[in-house]
Amino acid sequence: MDMNSAITRLLGRKVRIRPEIDTRSRFYARWKQHVIDIEREGYNKFYIRVTGPDGSYSYDGWWKRENYTEMEQAVAEAIKGACILSNPAVD
């Protein structure tokens, strides 16, 4: 399953993101006027930064899960946590 299909499944809404960096340890993309920047530390801990159109952080912090976590899950968390999908100004 590709990144966009996995994120679409996790969010329940179609998502098309073209990341500039997409590795097991790093994800970086510009999407809907936001910058999503994620770094993995270990197998289940991620540092997520989402910068909004005005330059402020709408998500800035650690996200940790109990078990091994795929990068797609961290990207979905970033989108949900930053409320990008619920913001009509960026649709």
N, C-alpha and C positions, 0 to 999 in steps of 0.2 A: 504494500500500500504506500502511495507517495505521501509527502508531507501535507499537501492541501487536502487530500481525501481524508487523512487521519484527523486533521484539525476540524474539517467540516463535520465528521462523525462525532467528535467530542463536543463541538459547540451546537450541533443541530441546525447549523446555518451554513450555506455555501461560502467558502472562503478561497480566494486566489491571492496567495502571497508569493512574490518572487524574491527570495532572500539573496542578499549579496554575500553572506557567509552562512553556510549550513553544514556544520560538522557535528560529530558526537559531543564535542565540548563547547561549541560556540554557535550562536545563531544571531544574525543581524539582518534586519530588513526595514524598509520604509513601507508603511501600509496605512492608508486612510489618513494621511497627514501626520502620522505618528512614526517614531523610530522605536523599534522593538530590539532590544539588545540583551541577550541572555548568555550567561556563562555557567557551565556545569562544574561543580566541585564534587568529586566522588561519583557514586552511582545514583544518588537520590536527592542531591541538594543543588539548587540553582540560585544564582543571583540575577534578578530580573530588574531591568530598567526600561520603562516606557516613557518617552519624551513626547509631550503633546505639541500641537502646532505653535503654541505660544512660547515653547522652550521650557515649560515647567514639567516636572515629573508627575505623571499620573500613576506610576507604580515604580517603587524604588525599594527593593529589599529582598531578603532571602525567602525562598520557598522550598520547603523540605517535605518529602514523602516518606512513608514507612519502608516501602520496597523500591526495587529498581524502577526508575521512571524514564520514559522516552522523552526526547527533546520536544516531540509534538505535544505532549501533555503540558510541558512548561510553556510552550507558545500559546496554547489554549488558555492556560491560567493567566498569562500576561494580557491577553485580549479581554478576558472576563474581568480580571482584577482592575484593569485600566478603564473599564466601561466603554471601550471603543465601539462595540456593537450597539450599545444603548444610547449613543450620542448622535442625535439626528443631524448635527452640524457637520459630521464627517461622512455621512452616507452619500 
